Amino acid sequence: MSPNLRIAYRFLTAKKRAMLMSLSCTVLGVGLFIVTQATTSGFEEFFIRTLLATDGAMRIEDRRQETLQSMVVAGDPDAKILQRDNVKLIEGVEEPELVEAAAREFANVRGVSAVIKGNVQAASSFKTEDAQVFGIKMSNHRQVSELERKITTPNGLERFLESSNGALVGRILANRLQIAENDTIVVTSRGEKRTFQVAGIFETGVRDIDKTRIYLDISATRSLLHKPTGASFIQIRLYDPARAREDAAQMGDVLSHDVRPWQEREKDWLNVFKALRFSSMITVLVFTLIASLAMFNTLAMIVLEKTKDIAILRSMGYERRDITQIFLWQAGIVLAIGSALGALFGAVVTWGVSLIPLPINTLFKTETFIVSWNPWHYVAAISTAVVMVMIASIVPSRRAARLEPGDIVRGTAQ
């Protein structure tokens, strides 16, 4: 242990009550920062995972048709320059097989599936509800979603694969229609009616999906919606969903289609989660600010009470930078202990929160509090505490370094 560190420790332990106050505020600041970020990020990550597992990371939707505008070159009326005016979008994907094959050539693409979508009415013997049908080829769609894992009825996937007349119905929609597996439903689109047998019931956990969506075989959907060719969109799963924006921009230019990444598709909800995380961060920063003020107060009192000791150290040859280091070491000791205990406190509270029953069935479905175990939350919490506490420690440290032995002896030190 260096002499400066040893002296800092002796000075700090001489003010045990003030030191414990600073230490407690640091522990609370770091711990609560971790807990709030873990809880807000937990729900956001769960929401994103659920949507990616259901609707994929990207969608290839409408074909781009660029319109060109002619400009006459000055001095040469026969020469013309074609200038790009705007981009017109033609709804749907006209040649899904070609687009699917081209999309698979991208390195980050994990799976591709064409989907036909349409608004319908679903009727049972008891009730009629508005719904949406998604026509899929299950062999392709299981590569881009986790739909087969979301089917809650036994052998539901097998029944769907065996029958071209089978339907997979969302849990909330099935409850409203009062139907179960092997029941029949009548699906109506623009006056066209088809009867389907419920092969299984799925539950994604996202309310908007579970209350409206029905999955059908793509051939049956073409017949129901009178769409013999094309697709509404092509769903894509990526190895790295974080690269969806970059891949979407590149894929759109190559394929001449509008490609929407999940960040754009769920922009509104992502902004809501970001606002919640930011507001909770502001609240917790108050504890970190209190910790820095407590550290400032502790060091300021030590400077006042240890002026004679500082005079002795200066007369022994200690320079101003040594005195500054001694007081910064005191802040460093509190920070080191407080950060370690705060991280432990945050981890324990986060674990306890994850066990709290919290039945939610609105935006998504969960039975417990969802938390995120992200190491960057700990890094951010400790870094914030270090910055604020060290800034608060600079003023009393510099004040102590400016004290002169002669002024202290004469009682004129400021």
RODO-2510 file (C-alpha; in nm, 4 decimals, decimal comma):
residues 414
     n   res          X          Y          Z
     1     m     0,0000     0,0000     0,0000
     2     s     0,1419     0,3379    -0,1009
     3     p     0,1849     0,6095     0,1665
     4     n    -0,0789     0,8303    -0,0007
     5     l    -0,3330     0,5493    -0,0014
     6     r    -0,2564     0,4602     0,3611
     7     i    -0,3040     0,8218     0,4718
     8     a    -0,6277     0,8460     0,2693
     9     y    -0,7623     0,5368     0,4438
    10     r    -0,6715     0,6777     0,7897
    11     f    -0,8391     1,0103     0,7116
    12     l    -1,1522     0,8367     0,5835
    13     t    -1,1930     0,5964     0,8761
    14     a    -1,1662     0,8918     1,1122
    15     k    -1,5074     1,0061     0,9805
    16     k    -1,6935     0,6754     0,9950
    17     r    -2,0445     0,8179     1,0029
    18     a    -1,9876     1,0486     0,7058
    19     m    -1,8095     0,7707     0,5186
    20     l    -2,0987     0,5292     0,5750
    21     m    -2,3451     0,7906     0,4515
    22     s    -2,1445     0,8396     0,1306
    23     l    -2,1057     0,4657     0,0919
    24     s    -2,4803     0,4012     0,1397
    25     c    -2,5767     0,6609    -0,1205
    26     t    -2,3303     0,5125    -0,3685
    27     v    -2,4641     0,1611    -0,3103
    28     l    -2,8234     0,2775    -0,3575
    29     g    -2,7385     0,4803    -0,6660
    30     v    -2,5569     0,1964    -0,8414
    31     g    -2,8032    -0,0726    -0,7306
    32     l    -3,1226     0,1122    -0,8235
    33     f    -2,9750     0,2169    -1,1581
    34     i    -2,9165    -0,1515    -1,2376
    35     v    -3,2620    -0,2599    -1,1196
    36     t    -3,4557     0,0028    -1,3161
    37     q    -3,2642    -0,0618    -1,6362
    38     a    -3,2996    -0,4388    -1,5914
    39     t    -3,6778    -0,4172    -1,5544
    40     t    -3,7499    -0,1683    -1,8335
    41     s    -3,5088    -0,3394    -2,0736
    42     g    -3,6477    -0,6796    -1,9776
    43     f    -3,9968    -0,6033    -2,1035
    44     e    -3,8586    -0,4397    -2,4187
    45     e    -3,6335    -0,7358    -2,5019
    46     f    -3,9179    -0,9817    -2,4359
    47     f    -4,1449    -0,7829    -2,6687
    48     i    -3,8784    -0,7773    -2,9415
    49     r    -3,7994    -1,1499    -2,9073
    50     t    -4,1680    -1,2375    -2,9311
    51     l    -4,2241    -1,0267    -3,2427
    52     l    -3,9092    -1,1535    -3,4147
    53     a    -4,0145    -1,5110    -3,3397
    54     t    -4,3561    -1,4461    -3,4945
    55     d    -4,3213    -1,1864    -3,7701
    56     g    -3,9528    -1,2146    -3,8579
    57     a    -3,6806    -0,9504    -3,8759
    58     m    -3,7757    -0,8070    -4,2167
    59     r    -4,0565    -0,8031    -4,4686
    60     i    -4,0262    -0,7609    -4,8426
    61     e    -4,3522    -0,5901    -4,9298
    62     d    -4,4255    -0,3708    -5,2306
    63     r    -4,2455    -0,3519    -5,5640
    64     r    -4,0767    -0,0241    -5,6440
    65     q    -4,1454     0,1418    -5,9765
    66     e    -3,9286     0,4422    -6,0400
    67     t    -4,0859     0,7209    -6,2444
    68     l    -3,8601     0,9245    -6,4693
    69     q    -3,8933     1,2858    -6,5766
    70     s    -3,7409     1,4234    -6,8968
    71     m    -3,5308     1,7394    -6,9008
    72     v    -3,4239     1,9112    -7,2234
    73     v    -3,0555     2,0016    -7,2454
    74     a    -3,0022     2,3712    -7,3140
    75     g    -2,8942     2,4351    -7,6745
    76     d    -2,9832     2,0838    -7,7943
    77     p    -3,3590     2,0165    -7,8085
    78     d    -3,3046     1,6577    -7,9266
    79     a    -3,0871     1,5613    -7,6259
    80     k    -3,2743     1,4662    -7,3090
    81     i    -3,1699     1,3748    -6,9562
    82     l    -3,3888     1,1424    -6,7538
    83     q    -3,4182     1,2649    -6,3960
    84     r    -3,5542     1,0454    -6,1151
    85     d    -3,8710     1,2115    -5,9857
    86     n    -4,0101     0,9749    -5,7198
    87     v    -4,0752     0,6101    -5,6452
    88     k    -4,4127     0,4479    -5,6972
    89     l    -4,4979     0,1379    -5,4942
    90     i    -4,7030    -0,1434    -5,6466
    91     e    -4,8768    -0,3418    -5,3750
    92     g    -4,7540    -0,6934    -5,3077
    93     v    -4,4859    -0,9166    -5,4526
    94     e    -4,5711    -1,0228    -5,8069
    95     e    -4,3106    -1,2977    -5,8454
    96     p    -4,2450    -1,4335    -5,4947
    97     e    -4,0433    -1,7351    -5,6118
    98     l    -3,7840    -1,5168    -5,7859
    99     v    -3,7668    -1,2707    -5,4968
   100     e    -3,7314    -1,5544    -5,2443
   101     a    -3,4446    -1,7077    -5,4401
   102     a    -3,2671    -1,3719    -5,4638
   103     a    -3,3188    -1,2966    -5,0921
   104     r    -3,1595    -1,6281    -4,9929
   105     e    -2,8338    -1,5137    -5,1544
   106     f    -2,7776    -1,2551    -4,8793
   107     a    -2,5339    -1,3827    -4,6172
   108     n    -2,7366    -1,2743    -4,3128
   109     v    -3,0624    -1,4333    -4,4330
   110     r    -3,1597    -1,7398    -4,2308
   111     g    -3,5000    -1,8184    -4,3777
   112     v    -3,7527    -1,6869    -4,6325
   113     s    -4,1292    -1,7442    -4,6555
   114     a    -4,3951    -1,5967    -4,8839
   115     v    -4,7203    -1,4976    -4,7105
   116     i    -5,0634    -1,4076    -4,8458
   117     k    -5,2613    -1,1855    -4,6104
   118     g    -5,6245    -1,0790    -4,6130
   119     n    -5,8975    -0,9389    -4,3898
   120     v    -6,1842    -1,1792    -4,3288
   121     q    -6,4658    -1,2641    -4,0922
   122     a    -6,4453    -1,5871    -3,8915
   123     a    -6,7682    -1,7427    -3,7691
   124     s    -6,8406    -2,0322    -3,5377
   125     s    -7,1734    -2,1702    -3,4193
   126     f    -7,1757    -1,9044    -3,1476
   127     k    -7,0191    -1,5848    -3,2750
   128     t    -6,8606    -1,3922    -3,5642
   129     e    -6,5335    -1,1984    -3,5307
   130     d    -6,3152    -0,9893    -3,7608
   131     a    -5,9879    -1,1650    -3,8336
   132     q    -5,6874    -1,1804    -4,0647
   133     v    -5,5815    -1,4897    -4,2582
   134     f    -5,2159    -1,5569    -4,3272
   135     g    -5,1587    -1,8077    -4,6048
   136     i    -4,8280    -1,9882    -4,5556
   137     k    -4,6302    -2,2861    -4,6723
   138     m    -4,5372    -2,4396    -4,3379
   139     s    -4,2132    -2,5964    -4,4613
   140     n    -4,0860    -2,2465    -4,5402
   141     h    -4,2602    -2,0578    -4,2609
   142     r    -4,1112    -2,2690    -3,9825
   143     q    -3,7726    -2,1335    -4,0983
   144     v    -3,8733    -1,7717    -4,0363
   145     s    -4,0870    -1,8021    -3,7231
   146     e    -4,1415    -2,0133    -3,4147
   147     l    -4,5080    -2,0725    -3,4909
   148     e    -4,4830    -2,4494    -3,4407
   149     r    -4,3533    -2,3903    -3,0858
   150     k    -4,6465    -2,1565    -3,0139
   151     i    -4,9117    -2,4183    -3,0881
   152     t    -5,0609    -2,5143    -2,7526
   153     t    -5,2855    -2,8037    -2,8604
   154     p    -5,1350    -3,1535    -2,8860
   155     n    -5,0567    -3,2688    -3,2432
   156     g    -5,1826    -2,9371    -3,3801
   157     l    -4,8893    -2,9002    -3,6191
   158     e    -4,9291    -3,2559    -3,7532
   159     r    -5,2997    -3,2019    -3,8218
   160     f    -5,2246    -2,8736    -3,9998
   161     l    -4,9613    -3,0388    -4,2205
   162     e    -5,1824    -3,3354    -4,3049
   163     s    -5,4848    -3,1347    -4,4188
   164     s    -5,4950    -2,8525    -4,6724
   165     n    -5,8223    -2,7503    -4,5073
   166     g    -5,6750    -2,7035    -4,1593
   167     a    -5,6488    -2,3762    -3,9702
   168     l    -5,4346    -2,2530    -3,6833
   169     v    -5,6281    -2,0000    -3,4741
   170     g    -5,4980    -1,7508    -3,2167
   171     r    -5,5847    -1,8219    -2,8545
   172     i    -5,7839    -1,5028    -2,7881
   173     l    -5,9747    -1,5338    -3,1158
   174     a    -6,0537    -1,8994    -3,0373
   175     n    -6,1845    -1,8018    -2,6938
   176     r    -6,4084    -1,5342    -2,8455
   177     l    -6,5441    -1,7778    -3,1025
   178     q    -6,5757    -2,0467    -2,8315
   179     i    -6,3998    -2,3065    -3,0415
   180     a    -6,1397    -2,5755    -2,9775
   181     e    -5,9306    -2,8110    -3,1891
   182     n    -6,1257    -3,0214    -3,4413
   183     d    -6,4127    -2,7699    -3,4447
   184     t    -6,5054    -2,5995    -3,7707
   185     i    -6,5107    -2,2308    -3,8576
   186     v    -6,6507    -2,0480    -4,1584
   187     v    -6,4158    -1,7863    -4,3048
   188     t    -6,5720    -1,5189    -4,5256
   189     s    -6,3888    -1,2827    -4,7610
   190     r    -6,5837    -1,0530    -4,9961
   191     g    -6,8798    -1,2854    -4,9944
   192     e    -6,6675    -1,5948    -5,0557
   193     k    -6,7109    -1,8549    -4,7788
   194     r    -6,4883    -2,1483    -4,6910
   195     t    -6,5176    -2,3966    -4,4073
   196     f    -6,1995    -2,4958    -4,2226
   197     q    -6,1270    -2,7382    -3,9439
   198     v    -5,9331    -2,6052    -3,6459
   199     a    -5,6109    -2,8080    -3,6530
   200     g    -5,4642    -2,6290    -3,3535
   201     i    -5,4622    -2,3172    -3,1391
   202     f    -5,1498    -2,1047    -3,0996
   203     e    -5,0500    -1,8434    -2,8455
   204     t    -4,7644    -1,6060    -2,9303
   205     g    -4,8039    -1,3853    -2,6231
   206     v    -4,8727    -1,0736    -2,8351
   207     r    -5,2368    -0,9781    -2,7900
   208     d    -5,2833    -0,8092    -3,1295
   209     i    -5,1709    -1,1295    -3,3003
   210     d    -5,3558    -1,3816    -3,0849
   211     k    -5,6894    -1,2030    -3,1148
   212     t    -5,7007    -1,1635    -3,4945
   213     r    -5,4731    -1,4078    -3,6769
   214     i    -5,5602    -1,7346    -3,8528
   215     y    -5,2961    -1,9352    -4,0383
   216     l    -5,4076    -2,1327    -4,3444
   217     d    -5,2296    -2,3295    -4,6125
   218     i    -5,1202    -2,0945    -4,8904
   219     s    -5,3141    -2,2783    -5,1616
   220     a    -5,6399    -2,2591    -4,9618
   221     t    -5,5773    -1,8897    -4,8970
   222     r    -5,5289    -1,8210    -5,2686
   223     s    -5,8663    -1,9778    -5,3381
   224     l    -6,0371    -1,7891    -5,0544
   225     l    -5,8932    -1,4471    -5,1415
   226     h    -5,8965    -1,4998    -5,5206
   227     k    -5,5225    -1,4400    -5,5479
   228     p    -5,3946    -1,7107    -5,7832
   229     t    -5,0480    -1,5530    -5,8070
   230     g    -4,8163    -1,3306    -5,6088
   231     a    -4,7845    -1,2740    -5,2356
   232     s    -4,8705    -0,9987    -4,9895
   233     f    -4,5178    -0,9976    -4,8473
   234     i    -4,2150    -1,2163    -4,7923
   235     q    -4,1104    -1,2711    -4,4332
   236     i    -3,7396    -1,2981    -4,3605
   237     r    -3,5482    -1,4261    -4,0605
   238     l    -3,1906    -1,3089    -4,0021
   239     y    -2,8977    -1,4618    -3,8218
   240     d    -2,8268    -1,1182    -3,6708
   241     p    -3,1519    -0,9165    -3,6329
   242     a    -2,9553    -0,6103    -3,5187
   243     r    -2,8352    -0,5664    -3,8779
   244     a    -3,1895    -0,5497    -4,0140
   245     r    -3,1737    -0,1797    -4,1103
   246     e    -2,8538    -0,2176    -4,3117
   247     d    -2,9674    -0,5398    -4,4784
   248     a    -3,3089    -0,3897    -4,5602
   249     a    -3,1517    -0,0908    -4,7348
   250     q    -2,9193    -0,3125    -4,9386
   251     m    -3,1896    -0,5681    -5,0187
   252     g    -3,4329    -0,2977    -5,1275
   253     d    -3,1866    -0,1586    -5,3810
   254     v    -3,1000    -0,5020    -5,5199
   255     l    -3,4529    -0,6457    -5,5345
   256     s    -3,6347    -0,3189    -5,6253
   257     h    -3,8878    -0,3823    -5,3489
   258     d    -3,9808    -0,1981    -5,0322
   259     v    -3,8113    -0,3841    -4,7437
   260     r    -3,9159    -0,2994    -4,3870
   261     p    -3,6912    -0,3944    -4,0934
   262     w    -3,8441    -0,4766    -3,7560
   263     q    -3,7063    -0,1516    -3,6082
   264     e    -3,9235     0,0469    -3,8480
   265     r    -4,2211    -0,1877    -3,8255
   266     e    -4,2375    -0,1586    -3,4451
   267     k    -4,1074     0,1981    -3,4206
   268     d    -4,3942     0,3325    -3,2089
   269     w    -4,3651     0,0668    -2,9379
   270     l    -3,9855     0,0884    -2,9351
   271     n    -4,0126     0,4632    -2,8732
   272     v    -4,2471     0,3962    -2,5807
   273     f    -3,9975     0,1583    -2,4203
   274     k    -3,7144     0,4034    -2,4839
   275     a    -3,9085     0,6824    -2,3107
   276     l    -3,9802     0,4600    -2,0088
   277     r    -3,6162     0,3601    -1,9804
   278     f    -3,5018     0,7218    -2,0075
   279     s    -3,7499     0,8481    -1,7469
   280     s    -3,6483     0,5781    -1,4981
   281     m    -3,2836     0,6608    -1,5594
   282     i    -3,3459     1,0265    -1,4725
   283     t    -3,5151     0,9257    -1,1476
   284     v    -3,2306     0,6998    -1,0417
   285     l    -2,9682     0,9611    -1,1286
   286     v    -3,1009     1,1582    -0,8331
   287     f    -2,9571     0,8913    -0,6001
   288     t    -2,6221     0,9135    -0,7769
   289     l    -2,6319     1,2914    -0,7406
   290     i    -2,7002     1,2512    -0,3678
   291     a    -2,4032     1,0145    -0,3468
   292     s    -2,1772     1,2738    -0,5090
   293     l    -2,3024     1,5480    -0,2764
   294     a    -2,2468     1,3208     0,0233
   295     m    -1,8911     1,2562    -0,0957
   296     f    -1,8343     1,6291    -0,1405
   297     n    -1,9616     1,6964     0,2116
   298     t    -1,7449     1,4195     0,3618
   299     l    -1,4249     1,5410     0,1986
   300     a    -1,5018     1,9059     0,2795
   301     m    -1,5371     1,8186     0,6499
   302     i    -1,2152     1,6178     0,6424
   303     v    -1,0322     1,9138     0,4871
   304     l    -1,1585     2,1411     0,7664
   305     e    -1,0699     1,8967     1,0432
   306     k    -0,7367     1,7823     0,9057
   307     t    -0,5748     2,1165     0,8289
   308     k    -0,3013     2,0629     1,0881
   309     d    -0,2323     1,7157     0,9500
   310     i    -0,2107     1,8652     0,6028
   311     a     0,0365     2,1255     0,7358
   312     i     0,2512     1,8495     0,8832
   313     l     0,2437     1,6559     0,5552
   314     r     0,3408     1,9678     0,3570
   315     s     0,6261     2,0458     0,5976
   316     m     0,7500     1,6866     0,5545
   317     g     0,7890     1,7433     0,1818
   318     y     0,4521     1,6338     0,0452
   319     e     0,3671     1,8342    -0,2645
   320     r     0,0287     1,9679    -0,3687
   321     r    -0,0338     1,6813    -0,6064
   322     d     0,0270     1,4380    -0,3178
   323     i    -0,2388     1,6099    -0,1067
   324     t    -0,4774     1,6029    -0,4038
   325     q    -0,4104     1,2320    -0,4509
   326     i    -0,4771     1,1608    -0,0835
   327     f    -0,8258     1,3117    -0,1017
   328     l    -0,9042     1,1591    -0,4409
   329     w    -0,7975     0,8234    -0,2988
   330     q    -1,0641     0,8651    -0,0330
   331     a    -1,3287     0,9124    -0,3000
   332     g    -1,1819     0,6146    -0,4870
   333     i    -1,2069     0,3895    -0,1804
   334     v    -1,5741     0,4774    -0,1292
   335     l    -1,6419     0,4317    -0,5001
   336     a    -1,4721     0,0915    -0,5164
   337     i    -1,6543    -0,0475    -0,2147
   338     g    -1,9834     0,1231    -0,3058
   339     s    -1,9731     0,0031    -0,6673
   340     a    -1,9030    -0,3575    -0,5672
   341     l    -2,1767    -0,3603    -0,3038
   342     g    -2,4117    -0,1675    -0,5351
   343     a    -2,3634    -0,4184    -0,8164
   344     l    -2,4294    -0,7031    -0,5719
   345     f    -2,7331    -0,5211    -0,4328
   346     g    -2,8646    -0,4587    -0,7850
   347     a    -2,8184    -0,8228    -0,8846
   348     v    -2,9966    -0,9519    -0,5728
   349     v    -3,2889    -0,7106    -0,6108
   350     t    -3,3142    -0,7866    -0,9841
   351     w    -3,3318    -1,1581    -0,9068
   352     g    -3,5979    -1,0924    -0,6420
   353     v    -3,8024    -0,8798    -0,8829
   354     s    -3,7915    -1,1571    -1,1444
   355     l    -3,9770    -1,3837    -0,9005
   356     i    -4,2653    -1,1411    -0,8453
   357     p    -4,5927    -1,2672    -1,0007
   358     l    -4,7149    -1,0173    -1,2575
   359     p    -4,9901    -1,1535    -1,4842
   360     i    -5,0084    -0,9329    -1,7950
   361     n    -5,2272    -0,9969    -2,0974
   362     t    -5,2445    -0,6653    -2,2804
   363     l    -4,9606    -0,5801    -2,5201
   364     f    -4,7997    -0,9180    -2,4509
   365     k    -4,8557    -1,2043    -2,2110
   366     t    -4,6394    -1,2948    -1,9138
   367     e    -4,6922    -1,4348    -1,5661
   368     t    -4,3881    -1,2871    -1,3893
   369     f    -4,1833    -0,9687    -1,3890
   370     i    -3,9419    -0,9808    -1,6822
   371     v    -3,5860    -0,8611    -1,6230
   372     s    -3,2777    -0,8318    -1,8414
   373     w    -2,9406    -0,9635    -1,7244
   374     n    -2,7305    -0,7292    -1,9354
   375     p    -2,3720    -0,6654    -1,8125
   376     w    -2,3771    -0,3222    -1,9746
   377     h    -2,6300    -0,2096    -1,7125
   378     y    -2,3630    -0,2686    -1,4476
   379     v    -2,0989    -0,0914    -1,6547
   380     a    -2,3260     0,2099    -1,7102
   381     a    -2,4265     0,2281    -1,3417
   382     i    -2,0689     0,2135    -1,2121
   383     s    -1,9407     0,4549    -1,4798
   384     t    -2,2101     0,7085    -1,3909
   385     a    -2,1225     0,6853    -1,0217
   386     v    -1,7505     0,7223    -1,0936
   387     v    -1,7987     1,0331    -1,3070
   388     m    -2,0349     1,2130    -1,0690
   389     v    -1,8552     1,1258    -0,7454
   390     m    -1,5086     1,2061    -0,8789
   391     i    -1,6277     1,5408    -1,0144
   392     a    -1,7729     1,6222    -0,6713
   393     s    -1,4406     1,5222    -0,5106
   394     i    -1,2225     1,7531    -0,7176
   395     v    -1,3205     2,0764    -0,5404
   396     p    -1,2348     1,9742    -0,1810
   397     s    -0,9233     1,7927    -0,3051
   398     r    -0,7919     2,1031    -0,4800
   399     r    -0,8804     2,3166    -0,1788
   400     a    -0,6771     2,0881     0,0462
   401     a    -0,3836     2,1044    -0,1946
   402     r    -0,3811     2,4868    -0,1866
   403     l    -0,3344     2,5019     0,1916
   404     e     0,0102     2,6336     0,2923
   405     p     0,1762     2,5244     0,6206
   406     g     0,2483     2,8836     0,7236
   407     d    -0,1105     2,9955     0,6721
   408     i    -0,2349     2,6964     0,8734
   409     v    -0,0041     2,7755     1,1667
   410     r    -0,1033     3,1443     1,1618
   411     g    -0,4712     3,0489     1,1304
   412     t    -0,5149     3,2400     0,8048
   413     a    -0,5712     2,9376     0,5784
   414     q    -0,8736     2,9709     0,3451
***
